[in-house]
């Protein structure tokens, strides 16, 4: 009697465990898939309200930004005219561009797929010494940033607008792989002036608004799958640049 009861009880327990596993395993798989699908649904907003220094390789106190490189200069949040802003200030180059340049790049720790991004930007000063500055030595915004050879770039320059990308698996030199998608001679950027930028990206369709006006409407017909998602990145090449009110939301 006791033996039979023990056998029945054991069989019942094993059956329950087996059924539980059948129920739990699909739930585990579902959660993993949901996490992957939702990985681009993050919302980033940062008005950089507290000053800090962000050294090379460091992550910001709020965990939102990582300094990839500083160009022998500095990055972080500083207070200017009573307002806290994010700054990029690589060391000033003192030789011509073909022999020397300094750049700083800080990227978001989150990645985005389809998104709407708005921010304010001010290229305060071009820093090159002993030779004229180049028109691209301003503040950039990179998006769908995967690495130095896979990202889109938007530049608002003294001679107009430039939308480009790097999407190159075979490149080894950082200067290689640049593609120019669209350039415009107007509007022109004035130094030490705040401008409001908005970038909408859905799949391979990019829209750029500057100070409320649609300036670029471009479809990238040659976008590789690797460029389907990535970080946003603040980038400066030989320029002192300020950013504020960074707002990136999924679409």
Secondary structure, 3 states (H helix, E strand, C coil): CHHHHHHHHHHHHHHHHHHHHHHHHHHHHHHHHHHHHHHHCCCEEECCCCCEECCCCCECCCCCEEEEECCCCEEEEEEECCEEEEEEECCCCCCCCCCCCCEEEEEECCCECCEEEEEEEEEEEECCCCCCCCCCCCEEEEEEEEECCEEEEEEEECCEEEEEEEECCCCCCCCCCEEEEEEECCCCCCCCCCEEEEEEEECCEEEEEECCEEEEEEECCCCCHHHHCEEEEEEEECEEEEEEEEEEEEC
